[in-house]
Amino acid sequence: MHSNHPHAARPHAGDDAQAYSSTTERFREFEAVVVKLEEVIVVVDRDYRYLMANRAYLNFRGAQREQFIGCLAREVMDPEVFETVIKPKLDECVQNHIVKFELTYSCPHLGDRNLFISYFPISGPTRVERVASVLQDISEHKRAQELIRQERDRAQRYRGIADVIHLALDAEGRITLIYRKGCATLGRERARVGGPRLD
């Protein structure tokens, strides 16, 4: 007897296996591309177990592949940093959110490094199955920013002084001309400063 009502498709036992096989194959293709990139990249599963670490990541950590692949992140990272910073960010990414943040992390062979970290969710057939982490070492950028800030502050201080003190020096560095405000700022009498005072 023919019915006009559509029947819901029933999943077959082989459907899950086929979906898993397809996802695994795509991940292998992804890994083949990522492993040679200069960007520092690592991939973990939902349990935060390392599935992939490219050469740049291993070089950055000064480690071999065997020290990471198959290990839980909490086993190879500083436990406190993992629990208080990394895990909450990974948990958020597993909820299908892109997460970006900065972190100062102490590496055994590099010392303290400033990192800009991005987490990207990798979806499976029904949910986020993996998280790809891209790390950028921004230590030199941070250092340059700090030097610029220090120079800016120093210039501001000099500008504040320059508005008050006006003087002229000779070739030996002796003051040959100074204004009254300059004497007052230095807390010296004109005779002790060494040059004529102009009002």
DRENVEXRO-207025 format. One record per atom (N, C-alpha, C): residue number from 1; residue in three letters; atom name; x, y, z. Coordinates in Angstrom, 1 decimal. Example, Ala and Ser with C-alpha at 12.3 -4.5 7.8 and 13.67 -1.06 7.14 Angstrom:
! residues 2
   num   residu   atome        X        Y        Z
     1      ALA       N     13.2     -5.7      7.8
     1      ALA      CA     12.3     -4.5      7.8
     1      ALA       C     13.2     -3.3      7.8
     2      SER       N     12.8     -2.2      7.1
     2      SER      CA     13.7     -1.1      7.1
     2      SER       C     12.9      0.0      7.9
***
This chain:
! residues 199
   num   residu   atome        X        Y        Z
     1      MET       N      0.8     -1.2      0.0
     1      MET      CA      0.0      0.0      0.0
     1      MET       C      0.9      1.2      0.0
     2      HIS       N      0.6      2.2     -0.9
     2      HIS      CA      1.5      3.4     -1.0
     2      HIS       C      0.9      4.5     -0.1
     3      SER       N      1.8      5.2      0.6
     3      SER      CA      1.4      6.3      1.4
     3      SER       C      2.0      7.6      0.9
     4      ASN       N      1.2      8.7      1.0
     4      ASN      CA      1.7     10.0      0.6
     4      ASN       C      2.5     10.7      1.7
     5      HIS       N      2.6     10.1      2.9
     5      HIS      CA      3.3     10.7      4.0
     5      HIS       C      4.8     10.3      3.9
     6      PRO       N      5.7     11.3      3.9
     6      PRO      CA      7.1     10.9      3.8
     6      PRO       C      7.6     10.2      5.1
     7      HIS       N      8.5      9.2      4.9
     7      HIS      CA      9.0      8.5      6.0
     7      HIS       C     10.3      9.1      6.5
     8      ALA       N     10.5      9.2      7.8
     8      ALA      CA     11.7      9.7      8.3
     8      ALA       C     12.9      8.7      8.0
     9      ALA       N     14.0      9.3      7.5
     9      ALA      CA     15.1      8.4      7.2
     9      ALA       C     15.7      7.8      8.5
    10      ARG       N     15.9      6.5      8.4
    10      ARG      CA     16.4      5.8      9.6
    10      ARG       C     17.9      5.7      9.5
    11      PRO       N     18.7      6.1     10.5
    11      PRO      CA     20.1      5.9     10.4
    11      PRO       C     20.5      4.5     10.4
    12      HIS       N     21.5      4.1      9.5
    12      HIS      CA     22.0      2.8      9.5
    12      HIS       C     23.3      2.8     10.3
    13      ALA       N     23.6      1.6     10.8
    13      ALA      CA     24.8      1.4     11.6
    13      ALA       C     26.0      1.9     10.9
    14      GLY       N     26.0      1.8      9.5
    14      GLY      CA     27.2      2.2      8.8
    14      GLY       C     27.3      3.7      8.6
    15      ASP       N     26.2      4.5      8.9
    15      ASP      CA     26.3      5.9      8.7
    15      ASP       C     27.3      6.6      9.6
    16      ASP       N     27.3      6.2     10.9
    16      ASP      CA     28.2      6.8     11.9
    16      ASP       C     29.7      6.5     11.5
    17      ALA       N     29.9      5.2     11.1
    17      ALA      CA     31.3      4.8     10.7
    17      ALA       C     31.7      5.6      9.5
    18      GLN       N     30.8      5.8      8.5
    18      GLN      CA     31.1      6.5      7.3
    18      GLN       C     31.4      8.0      7.6
    19      ALA       N     30.6      8.6      8.5
    19      ALA      CA     30.9     10.0      8.9
    19      ALA       C     32.2     10.1      9.6
    20      TYR       N     32.5      9.2     10.5
    20      TYR      CA     33.8      9.2     11.3
    20      TYR       C     35.0      9.1     10.3
    21      SER       N     34.8      8.2      9.3
    21      SER      CA     35.9      7.9      8.4
    21      SER       C     36.1      9.2      7.5
    22      SER       N     35.0      9.9      7.1
    22      SER      CA     35.1     11.1      6.3
    22      SER       C     35.8     12.2      7.1
    23      THR       N     35.4     12.3      8.4
    23      THR      CA     36.0     13.4      9.3
    23      THR       C     37.4     13.1      9.5
    24      THR       N     37.8     11.9      9.7
    24      THR      CA     39.2     11.5      9.9
    24      THR       C     40.0     11.8      8.7
    25      GLU       N     39.5     11.5      7.5
    25      GLU      CA     40.2     11.7      6.3
    25      GLU       C     40.5     13.2      6.1
    26      ARG       N     39.4     14.0      6.4
    26      ARG      CA     39.6     15.5      6.2
    26      ARG       C     40.6     16.0      7.2
    27      PHE       N     40.6     15.5      8.4
    27      PHE      CA     41.6     15.9      9.4
    27      PHE       C     43.0     15.6      8.9
    28      ARG       N     43.2     14.4      8.3
    28      ARG      CA     44.5     14.0      7.8
    28      ARG       C     45.0     15.0      6.7
    29      GLU       N     44.1     15.4      5.9
    29      GLU      CA     44.4     16.4      4.8
    29      GLU       C     44.8     17.7      5.4
    30      PHE       N     44.0     18.1      6.5
    30      PHE      CA     44.3     19.4      7.2
    30      PHE       C     45.7     19.3      7.8
    31      GLU       N     46.0     18.2      8.5
    31      GLU      CA     47.3     18.0      9.1
    31      GLU       C     48.4     18.1      8.1
    32      ALA       N     48.2     17.5      7.0
    32      ALA      CA     49.3     17.5      5.9
    32      ALA       C     49.6     18.9      5.5
    33      VAL       N     48.6     19.7      5.5
    33      VAL      CA     48.9     21.1      5.0
    33      VAL       C     49.5     21.9      6.2
    34      VAL       N     48.9     21.8      7.4
    34      VAL      CA     49.3     22.6      8.5
    34      VAL       C     50.7     22.3      9.1
    35      VAL       N     51.1     21.0      9.0
    35      VAL      CA     52.4     20.6      9.6
    35      VAL       C     53.6     21.4      9.1
    36      LYS       N     53.6     21.9      7.9
    36      LYS      CA     54.7     22.6      7.3
    36      LYS       C     54.6     24.2      7.4
    37      LEU       N     53.5     24.7      7.9
    37      LEU      CA     53.3     26.1      8.0
    37      LEU       C     54.2     26.7      9.0
    38      GLU       N     54.6     28.0      8.8
    38      GLU      CA     55.4     28.7      9.7
    38      GLU       C     54.7     29.1     11.0
    39      GLU       N     53.4     29.3     10.9
    39      GLU      CA     52.5     29.6     12.0
    39      GLU       C     52.6     28.5     13.0
    40      VAL       N     52.5     28.9     14.3
    40      VAL      CA     52.6     27.9     15.4
    40      VAL       C     51.2     27.4     15.6
    41      ILE       N     51.0     26.1     15.3
    41      ILE      CA     49.6     25.5     15.4
    41      ILE       C     49.6     24.2     16.1
    42      VAL       N     48.6     24.0     16.9
    42      VAL      CA     48.3     22.7     17.6
    42      VAL       C     46.8     22.5     17.6
    43      VAL       N     46.4     21.2     17.6
    43      VAL      CA     45.0     20.8     17.6
    43      VAL       C     44.8     19.8     18.7
    44      VAL       N     43.7     20.1     19.5
    44      VAL      CA     43.3     19.2     20.6
    44      VAL       C     41.9     18.7     20.4
    45      ASP       N     41.6     17.6     21.0
    45      ASP      CA     40.2     17.1     20.9
    45      ASP       C     39.3     17.6     22.0
    46      ARG       N     38.1     17.1     22.2
    46      ARG      CA     37.2     17.6     23.2
    46      ARG       C     37.7     17.4     24.6
    47      ASP       N     38.6     16.4     24.8
    47      ASP      CA     39.2     16.1     26.1
    47      ASP       C     40.5     16.9     26.3
    48      TYR       N     40.8     17.8     25.3
    48      TYR      CA     42.0     18.6     25.3
    48      TYR       C     43.3     17.7     25.3
    49      ARG       N     43.2     16.7     24.5
    49      ARG      CA     44.3     15.8     24.2
    49      ARG       C     44.9     16.2     22.9
    50      TYR       N     46.2     16.3     22.8
    50      TYR      CA     46.9     16.7     21.6
    50      TYR       C     46.7     15.7     20.5
    51      LEU       N     46.2     16.2     19.4
    51      LEU      CA     46.0     15.3     18.2
    51      LEU       C     47.1     15.7     17.1
    52      MET       N     47.5     16.9     17.1
    52      MET      CA     48.4     17.4     16.1
    52      MET       C     49.2     18.6     16.6
    53      ALA       N     50.5     18.6     16.3
    53      ALA      CA     51.4     19.8     16.6
    53      ALA       C     52.3     19.9     15.5
    54      ASN       N     52.3     21.1     14.8
    54      ASN      CA     53.1     21.2     13.6
    54      ASN       C     54.6     21.5     14.1
    55      ARG       N     55.5     21.6     13.1
    55      ARG      CA     56.9     21.7     13.4
    55      ARG       C     57.2     23.0     14.1
    56      ALA       N     56.5     24.1     13.7
    56      ALA      CA     56.7     25.4     14.3
    56      ALA       C     56.4     25.3     15.8
    57      TYR       N     55.3     24.6     16.1
    57      TYR      CA     54.9     24.5     17.5
    57      TYR       C     56.0     23.7     18.3
    58      LEU       N     56.4     22.6     17.7
    58      LEU      CA     57.4     21.8     18.4
    58      LEU       C     58.7     22.5     18.6
    59      ASN       N     59.1     23.3     17.6
    59      ASN      CA     60.3     24.1     17.7
    59      ASN       C     60.2     25.2     18.8
    60      PHE       N     59.0     25.8     18.8
    60      PHE      CA     58.7     26.8     19.8
    60      PHE       C     58.8     26.2     21.2
    61      ARG       N     58.3     25.0     21.4
    61      ARG      CA     58.3     24.4     22.7
    61      ARG       C     59.6     23.7     23.0
    62      GLY       N     60.5     23.5     22.0
    62      GLY      CA     61.7     22.8     22.1
    62      GLY       C     61.5     21.4     22.5
    63      ALA       N     60.6     20.7     21.8
    63      ALA      CA     60.1     19.4     22.1
    63      ALA       C     60.0     18.5     20.9
    64      GLN       N     59.8     17.2     21.1
    64      GLN      CA     59.6     16.2     20.1
    64      GLN       C     58.1     15.9     20.0
    65      ARG       N     57.7     15.4     18.8
    65      ARG      CA     56.3     15.1     18.6
    65      ARG       C     55.7     14.2     19.7
    66      GLU       N     56.5     13.2     20.0
    66      GLU      CA     56.1     12.1     21.0
    66      GLU       C     55.8     12.7     22.4
    67      GLN       N     56.3     13.9     22.7
    67      GLN      CA     56.1     14.5     24.0
    67      GLN       C     54.7     15.1     24.1
    68      PHE       N     54.0     15.3     22.9
    68      PHE      CA     52.7     15.9     22.9
    68      PHE       C     51.6     15.1     22.4
    69      ILE       N     51.8     14.5     21.3
    69      ILE      CA     50.7     13.7     20.7
    69      ILE       C     50.2     12.6     21.6
    70      GLY       N     48.9     12.7     21.8
    70      GLY      CA     48.2     11.7     22.7
    70      GLY       C     48.2     12.1     24.2
    71      CYS       N     48.9     13.2     24.5
    71      CYS      CA     49.0     13.6     25.9
    71      CYS       C     47.9     14.7     26.1
    72      LEU       N     47.4     14.7     27.4
    72      LEU      CA     46.4     15.8     27.7
    72      LEU       C     47.2     17.1     27.9
    73      ALA       N     46.5     18.2     27.6
    73      ALA      CA     47.1     19.5     27.7
    73      ALA       C     47.6     19.8     29.2
    74      ARG       N     46.7     19.3     30.1
    74      ARG      CA     47.1     19.6     31.5
    74      ARG       C     48.3     18.8     32.0
    75      GLU       N     48.7     17.8     31.2
    75      GLU      CA     49.9     17.0     31.6
    75      GLU       C     51.2     17.7     31.1
    76      VAL       N     51.1     18.5     30.1
    76      VAL      CA     52.3     19.1     29.5
    76      VAL       C     52.4     20.6     29.7
    77      MET       N     51.4     21.2     30.3
    77      MET      CA     51.4     22.6     30.5
    77      MET       C     51.5     22.9     32.0
    78      ASP       N     51.8     24.1     32.4
    78      ASP      CA     51.8     24.5     33.8
    78      ASP       C     50.3     24.3     34.3
    79      PRO       N     50.1     23.4     35.3
    79      PRO      CA     48.8     23.0     35.7
    79      PRO       C     47.9     24.2     36.1
    80      GLU       N     48.5     25.2     36.8
    80      GLU      CA     47.7     26.4     37.2
    80      GLU       C     47.3     27.2     36.1
    81      VAL       N     48.2     27.4     35.1
    81      VAL      CA     47.8     28.2     33.9
    81      VAL       C     46.8     27.5     33.1
    82      PHE       N     46.9     26.1     33.0
    82      PHE      CA     45.9     25.4     32.3
    82      PHE       C     44.5     25.5     32.9
    83      GLU       N     44.4     25.3     34.2
    83      GLU      CA     43.1     25.3     34.9
    83      GLU       C     42.5     26.7     35.0
    84      THR       N     43.3     27.8     35.2
    84      THR      CA     42.7     29.1     35.4
    84      THR       C     42.6     29.9     34.1
    85      VAL       N     43.4     29.6     33.1
    85      VAL      CA     43.3     30.4     31.8
    85      VAL       C     43.0     29.6     30.6
    86      ILE       N     43.8     28.5     30.3
    86      ILE      CA     43.6     27.8     29.1
    86      ILE       C     42.3     27.0     29.0
    87      LYS       N     42.0     26.2     30.0
    87      LYS      CA     40.8     25.4     30.0
    87      LYS       C     39.5     26.2     29.8
    88      PRO       N     39.3     27.3     30.6
    88      PRO      CA     38.1     28.1     30.3
    88      PRO       C     38.0     28.6     28.9
    89      LYS       N     39.1     29.0     28.3
    89      LYS      CA     39.1     29.5     26.9
    89      LYS       C     38.7     28.3     26.0
    90      LEU       N     39.3     27.2     26.2
    90      LEU      CA     39.0     26.0     25.4
    90      LEU       C     37.5     25.6     25.5
    91      ASP       N     37.0     25.6     26.8
    91      ASP      CA     35.6     25.3     27.0
    91      ASP       C     34.7     26.2     26.2
    92      GLU       N     35.1     27.5     26.1
    92      GLU      CA     34.3     28.4     25.3
    92      GLU       C     34.4     28.1     23.9
    93      CYS       N     35.5     27.7     23.4
    93      CYS      CA     35.7     27.4     22.0
    93      CYS       C     34.9     26.2     21.6
    94      VAL       N     34.8     25.2     22.5
    94      VAL      CA     34.1     24.0     22.2
    94      VAL       C     32.6     24.3     22.1
    95      GLN       N     32.1     25.4     22.6
    95      GLN      CA     30.8     25.9     22.4
    95      GLN       C     30.6     26.6     21.1
    96      ASN       N     31.5     26.4     20.2
    96      ASN      CA     31.5     26.9     18.8
    96      ASN       C     31.7     28.4     18.7
    97      HIS       N     32.7     28.9     19.6
    97      HIS      CA     33.1     30.3     19.5
    97      HIS       C     34.6     30.4     19.2
    98      ILE       N     34.9     31.4     18.4
    98      ILE      CA     36.3     31.7     18.2
    98      ILE       C     36.8     32.6     19.4
    99      VAL       N     37.9     32.2     19.9
    99      VAL      CA     38.4     32.8     21.2
    99      VAL       C     39.8     33.4     20.9
   100      LYS       N     40.0     34.6     21.3
   100      LYS      CA     41.3     35.2     21.1
   100      LYS       C     41.7     35.9     22.4
   101      PHE       N     43.0     35.8     22.8
   101      PHE      CA     43.4     36.4     24.1
   101      PHE       C     45.0     36.5     24.1
   102      GLU       N     45.5     37.3     25.0
   102      GLU      CA     46.9     37.4     25.2
   102      GLU       C     47.3     36.6     26.5
   103      LEU       N     48.5     36.1     26.5
   103      LEU      CA     49.0     35.3     27.7
   103      LEU       C     50.5     35.5     27.8
   104      THR       N     51.0     35.7     29.0
   104      THR      CA     52.4     35.6     29.2
   104      THR       C     52.7     34.2     29.8
   105      TYR       N     53.6     33.5     29.1
   105      TYR      CA     53.8     32.1     29.4
   105      TYR       C     55.3     31.8     29.5
   106      SER       N     55.7     31.0     30.5
   106      SER      CA     57.1     30.7     30.7
   106      SER       C     57.5     29.4     29.9
   107      CYS       N     58.4     29.6     28.9
   107      CYS      CA     58.8     28.4     28.2
   107      CYS       C     60.2     28.0     28.7
   108      PRO       N     60.4     26.7     28.8
   108      PRO      CA     61.7     26.2     29.5
   108      PRO       C     62.9     26.7     28.8
   109      HIS       N     62.9     26.8     27.5
   109      HIS      CA     64.2     27.2     26.8
   109      HIS       C     64.1     28.6     26.3
   110      LEU       N     63.0     29.3     26.4
   110      LEU      CA     62.9     30.7     25.9
   110      LEU       C     62.6     31.7     27.0
   111      GLY       N     62.2     31.3     28.2
   111      GLY      CA     61.9     32.2     29.3
   111      GLY       C     60.4     32.7     29.1
   112      ASP       N     60.1     33.8     29.7
   112      ASP      CA     58.8     34.4     29.6
   112      ASP       C     58.5     35.0     28.2
   113      ARG       N     57.4     34.6     27.6
   113      ARG      CA     57.1     35.0     26.3
   113      ARG       C     55.6     35.6     26.3
   114      ASN       N     55.4     36.7     25.6
   114      ASN      CA     54.1     37.2     25.4
   114      ASN       C     53.5     36.6     24.2
   115      LEU       N     52.3     35.9     24.4
   115      LEU      CA     51.7     35.2     23.3
   115      LEU       C     50.3     35.8     23.0
   116      PHE       N     50.0     35.8     21.7
   116      PHE      CA     48.6     36.1     21.3
   116      PHE       C     48.1     34.8     20.7
   117      ILE       N     47.0     34.3     21.4
   117      ILE      CA     46.5     33.0     21.1
   117      ILE       C     45.1     33.1     20.5
   118      SER       N     44.8     32.3     19.4
   118      SER      CA     43.5     32.2     18.8
   118      SER       C     43.1     30.8     18.8
   119      TYR       N     41.8     30.5     19.3
   119      TYR      CA     41.3     29.2     19.3
   119      TYR       C     40.1     29.2     18.2
   120      PHE       N     40.2     28.2     17.4
   120      PHE      CA     39.1     28.0     16.3
   120      PHE       C     38.4     26.7     16.5
   121      PRO       N     37.1     26.6     16.5
   121      PRO      CA     36.4     25.4     16.6
   121      PRO       C     36.4     24.6     15.3
   122      ILE       N     36.6     23.3     15.4
   122      ILE      CA     36.6     22.4     14.2
   122      ILE       C     35.4     21.5     14.4
   123      SER       N     34.4     21.7     13.5
   123      SER      CA     33.1     20.9     13.7
   123      SER       C     33.2     19.5     13.1
   124      GLY       N     32.5     18.6     13.8
   124      GLY      CA     32.3     17.3     13.2
   124      GLY       C     30.9     17.2     12.7
   125      PRO       N     30.4     16.0     12.5
   125      PRO      CA     29.0     15.8     11.9
   125      PRO       C     27.9     16.5     12.8
   126      THR       N     28.1     16.5     14.1
   126      THR      CA     27.0     17.0     15.0
   126      THR       C     27.4     18.0     16.0
   127      ARG       N     28.7     18.2     16.2
   127      ARG      CA     29.2     19.1     17.2
   127      ARG       C     30.7     19.5     17.0
   128      VAL       N     31.2     20.4     17.8
   128      VAL      CA     32.6     20.7     17.7
   128      VAL       C     33.4     19.6     18.2
   129      GLU       N     34.3     19.0     17.4
   129      GLU      CA     35.1     17.8     17.8
   129      GLU       C     36.5     18.2     18.2
   130      ARG       N     37.0     19.3     17.6
   130      ARG      CA     38.4     19.6     17.9
   130      ARG       C     38.6     21.1     18.0
   131      VAL       N     39.7     21.5     18.6
   131      VAL      CA     40.0     23.0     18.6
   131      VAL       C     41.4     23.2     18.0
   132      ALA       N     41.5     24.1     17.1
   132      ALA      CA     42.8     24.4     16.5
   132      ALA       C     43.3     25.7     17.2
   133      SER       N     44.5     25.6     17.7
   133      SER      CA     45.1     26.8     18.4
   133      SER       C     46.3     27.4     17.6
   134      VAL       N     46.2     28.7     17.3
   134      VAL      CA     47.2     29.4     16.6
   134      VAL       C     47.9     30.3     17.5
   135      LEU       N     49.2     30.2     17.7
   135      LEU      CA     50.0     31.0     18.6
   135      LEU       C     50.9     32.0     17.9
   136      GLN       N     50.9     33.2     18.3
   136      GLN      CA     51.8     34.2     17.8
   136      GLN       C     52.7     34.8     19.0
   137      ASP       N     54.0     34.7     18.8
   137      ASP      CA     54.9     35.2     19.8
   137      ASP       C     55.0     36.7     19.6
   138      ILE       N     54.4     37.5     20.4
   138      ILE      CA     54.4     39.0     20.3
   138      ILE       C     55.4     39.7     21.3
   139      SER       N     56.3     38.9     21.8
   139      SER      CA     57.2     39.4     22.8
   139      SER       C     58.0     40.6     22.3
   140      GLU       N     58.6     40.5     21.1
   140      GLU      CA     59.4     41.6     20.6
   140      GLU       C     58.5     42.9     20.3
   141      HIS       N     57.3     42.6     19.8
   141      HIS      CA     56.3     43.7     19.6
   141      HIS       C     56.0     44.4     20.9
   142      LYS       N     55.8     43.6     22.0
   142      LYS      CA     55.5     44.2     23.3
   142      LYS       C     56.7     45.0     23.8
   143      ARG       N     57.9     44.5     23.6
   143      ARG      CA     59.1     45.1     24.0
   143      ARG       C     59.2     46.5     23.3
   144      ALA       N     59.0     46.5     22.0
   144      ALA      CA     59.1     47.7     21.2
   144      ALA       C     58.1     48.7     21.7
   145      GLN       N     56.9     48.3     22.0
   145      GLN      CA     55.8     49.2     22.5
   145      GLN       C     56.2     49.8     23.8
   146      GLU       N     56.9     49.0     24.7
   146      GLU      CA     57.3     49.5     26.0
   146      GLU       C     58.4     50.6     25.8
   147      LEU       N     59.4     50.3     24.9
   147      LEU      CA     60.4     51.3     24.6
   147      LEU       C     59.8     52.6     24.0
   148      ILE       N     58.9     52.5     23.1
   148      ILE      CA     58.2     53.7     22.6
   148      ILE       C     57.5     54.5     23.7
   149      ARG       N     56.8     53.7     24.6
   149      ARG      CA     56.2     54.4     25.7
   149      ARG       C     57.2     55.1     26.6
   150      GLN       N     58.3     54.5     26.9
   150      GLN      CA     59.3     55.1     27.7
   150      GLN       C     59.9     56.4     27.1
   151      GLU       N     60.1     56.3     25.8
   151      GLU      CA     60.7     57.4     25.0
   151      GLU       C     59.7     58.6     25.0
   152      ARG       N     58.4     58.2     24.8
   152      ARG      CA     57.3     59.2     24.8
   152      ARG       C     57.2     60.0     26.2
   153      ASP       N     57.3     59.2     27.2
   153      ASP      CA     57.3     59.8     28.6
   153      ASP       C     58.5     60.7     28.8
   154      ARG       N     59.6     60.2     28.4
   154      ARG      CA     60.9     61.0     28.5
   154      ARG       C     60.7     62.3     27.8
   155      ALA       N     60.2     62.2     26.5
   155      ALA      CA     60.1     63.4     25.7
   155      ALA       C     59.1     64.4     26.4
   156      GLN       N     58.0     63.9     27.0
   156      GLN      CA     57.0     64.7     27.7
   156      GLN       C     57.7     65.5     28.8
   157      ARG       N     58.6     64.7     29.6
   157      ARG      CA     59.3     65.4     30.7
   157      ARG       C     60.2     66.5     30.2
   158      TYR       N     60.9     66.2     29.1
   158      TYR      CA     61.8     67.2     28.5
   158      TYR       C     61.0     68.4     28.0
   159      ARG       N     59.9     68.2     27.4
   159      ARG      CA     59.1     69.3     26.9
   159      ARG       C     58.6     70.2     28.1
   160      GLY       N     58.3     69.6     29.2
   160      GLY      CA     57.9     70.3     30.4
   160      GLY       C     59.0     71.2     30.9
   161      ILE       N     60.2     70.7     30.9
   161      ILE      CA     61.3     71.5     31.3
   161      ILE       C     61.7     72.6     30.3
   162      ALA       N     61.6     72.2     29.0
   162      ALA      CA     62.0     73.2     28.0
   162      ALA       C     61.2     74.4     28.0
   163      ASP       N     59.9     74.3     28.5
   163      ASP      CA     59.0     75.5     28.6
   163      ASP       C     59.5     76.5     29.6
   164      VAL       N     60.4     76.0     30.5
   164      VAL      CA     60.8     76.9     31.6
   164      VAL       C     62.2     77.3     31.5
   165      ILE       N     63.1     76.4     31.1
   165      ILE      CA     64.5     76.7     31.1
   165      ILE       C     65.0     77.0     29.6
   166      HIS       N     65.5     78.2     29.4
   166      HIS      CA     66.1     78.6     28.2
   166      HIS       C     67.5     79.0     28.4
   167      LEU       N     68.5     78.4     27.8
   167      LEU      CA     69.9     78.7     28.1
   167      LEU       C     70.7     78.5     26.8
   168      ALA       N     71.9     79.0     26.8
   168      ALA      CA     72.9     78.8     25.7
   168      ALA       C     74.2     78.3     26.3
   169      LEU       N     74.9     77.4     25.6
   169      LEU      CA     76.2     76.8     26.1
   169      LEU       C     77.3     77.2     25.1
   170      ASP       N     78.5     77.3     25.6
   170      ASP      CA     79.6     77.4     24.7
   170      ASP       C     80.2     76.1     24.3
   171      ALA       N     81.3     76.1     23.6
   171      ALA      CA     81.8     74.8     23.1
   171      ALA       C     82.3     73.9     24.2
   172      GLU       N     82.6     74.4     25.4
   172      GLU      CA     83.1     73.6     26.5
   172      GLU       C     81.9     73.2     27.4
   173      GLY       N     80.7     73.6     27.0
   173      GLY      CA     79.5     73.3     27.8
   173      GLY       C     79.2     74.2     28.9
   174      ARG       N     79.9     75.4     29.0
   174      ARG      CA     79.6     76.4     30.0
   174      ARG       C     78.4     77.2     29.6
   175      ILE       N     77.6     77.6     30.6
   175      ILE      CA     76.4     78.4     30.3
   175      ILE       C     76.8     79.8     29.9
   176      THR       N     76.4     80.3     28.8
   176      THR      CA     76.8     81.7     28.4
   176      THR       C     75.6     82.6     28.4
   177      LEU       N     74.4     82.0     28.5
   177      LEU      CA     73.2     82.8     28.5
   177      LEU       C     72.1     82.1     29.2
   178      ILE       N     71.4     82.7     30.2
   178      ILE      CA     70.3     82.0     30.9
   178      ILE       C     69.2     83.0     31.3
   179      TYR       N     67.9     82.6     31.2
   179      TYR      CA     66.8     83.5     31.5
   179      TYR       C     66.5     83.3     33.0
   180      ARG       N     65.8     84.3     33.5
   180      ARG      CA     65.5     84.4     35.0
   180      ARG       C     64.8     83.1     35.4
   181      LYS       N     63.8     82.6     34.6
   181      LYS      CA     63.1     81.4     35.0
   181      LYS       C     64.0     80.2     35.1
   182      GLY       N     65.0     80.2     34.2
   182      GLY      CA     66.0     79.1     34.3
   182      GLY       C     66.8     79.1     35.6
   183      CYS       N     67.2     80.2     36.0
   183      CYS      CA     67.8     80.3     37.3
   183      CYS       C     66.9     79.9     38.5
   184      ALA       N     65.7     80.3     38.4
   184      ALA      CA     64.7     79.9     39.4
   184      ALA       C     64.5     78.4     39.4
   185      THR       N     64.4     77.8     38.2
   185      THR      CA     64.1     76.4     38.1
   185      THR       C     65.3     75.6     38.7
   186      LEU       N     66.5     76.0     38.4
   186      LEU      CA     67.7     75.4     38.9
   186      LEU       C     68.0     75.7     40.3
   187      GLY       N     67.3     76.7     40.9
   187      GLY      CA     67.5     77.0     42.3
   187      GLY       C     68.9     77.7     42.5
   188      ARG       N     69.4     78.4     41.5
   188      ARG      CA     70.8     79.0     41.6
   188      ARG       C     70.7     80.5     41.3
   189      GLU       N     71.6     81.2     41.9
   189      GLU      CA     71.8     82.6     41.6
   189      GLU       C     72.5     82.7     40.2
   190      ARG       N     72.3     83.9     39.5
   190      ARG      CA     72.9     84.0     38.2
   190      ARG       C     74.4     83.9     38.3
   191      ALA       N     75.0     84.5     39.4
   191      ALA      CA     76.5     84.5     39.5
   191      ALA       C     77.0     83.0     39.6
   192      ARG       N     76.3     82.1     40.3
   192      ARG      CA     76.7     80.8     40.4
   192      ARG       C     76.5     79.9     39.2
   193      VAL       N     75.5     80.3     38.4
   193      VAL      CA     75.2     79.6     37.1
   193      VAL       C     76.3     79.9     36.1
   194      GLY       N     76.8     81.1     36.0
   194      GLY      CA     78.0     81.4     35.2
   194      GLY       C     77.7     82.2     33.9
   195      GLY       N     76.5     82.7     33.7
   195      GLY      CA     76.3     83.4     32.5
   195      GLY       C     75.4     84.7     32.8
   196      PRO       N     75.3     85.6     31.8
   196      PRO      CA     74.5     86.7     32.1
   196      PRO       C     73.0     86.3     32.1
   197      ARG       N     72.3     87.0     33.0
   197      ARG      CA     70.8     86.7     33.1
   197      ARG       C     70.0     87.7     32.4
   198      LEU       N     69.1     87.2     31.6
   198      LEU      CA     68.2     88.0     30.9
   198      LEU       C     66.8     87.9     31.5
   199      ASP       N     66.1     89.0     31.6
   199      ASP      CA     64.7     89.0     32.2
   199      ASP       C     63.8     88.7     31.0
***
